[in-house]
Amino acid sequence: MESVLKTIAAATPKPAQDALRSQLVSAGIADSALEVSASKTPTGLDVDAIEAAARLDKDCVMGEIRDGQVSVSVLPVLASGKCFVGDSR
């Protein structure tokens, strides 16, 4: 996840939701295990950060792109079986 996000962030510091999802799936993350946050607010503004999460057993590999910088962490899956609360998939 980290290397893919760094490649994306280097090319586009504020990637669109669909483009981020597409590139992560192309890198081998199953679409069914992937959650990606919105890249625009309801009023059409760019968000401050876009996040992606890949579910892996009982963990979520969480990645964030903020101002072209990438951070990645591992967190437990939520009781809902998802990584995000109210994701926009």
C-alpha positions, 0 to 999 in steps of 0.5 A, spaced: 500 500 500 505 504 501 509 504 495 503 504 491 500 511 495 507 514 494 507 513 487 500 516 486 502 522 491 508 523 487 504 524 480 498 527 483 498 530 490 490 530 491 488 524 487 481 523 485 477 517 489 476 513 482 483 514 480 486 512 487 481 505 487 483 503 480 490 504 481 490 500 488 486 494 485 491 494 479 496 493 484 493 487 486 488 489 492 481 486 491 476 491 490 471 487 495 477 488 500 478 496 499 475 502 501 476 509 499 474 515 502 471 521 498 476 526 494 471 531 494 466 534 499 459 535 498 459 542 495 465 540 490 471 542 494 477 538 494 478 534 501 484 535 505 486 528 505 484 522 501 484 515 505 484 508 503 483 502 507 485 494 505 482 489 509 486 483 511 483 478 515 482 482 522 486 488 520 486 494 516 492 497 512 490 504 512 493 509 508 493 517 507 495 522 502 495 529 505 498 534 501 502 529 497 505 526 503 503 518 505 502 515 511 500 508 513 498 504 519 495 498 521 488 498 525 483 492 527 477 491 523 471 494 526 465 490 529 461 492 522 467 488 518 469 494 515 475 499 516 471 506 515 465 508 519 460 510 513 465 509 507 462 512 501 463 506 497 
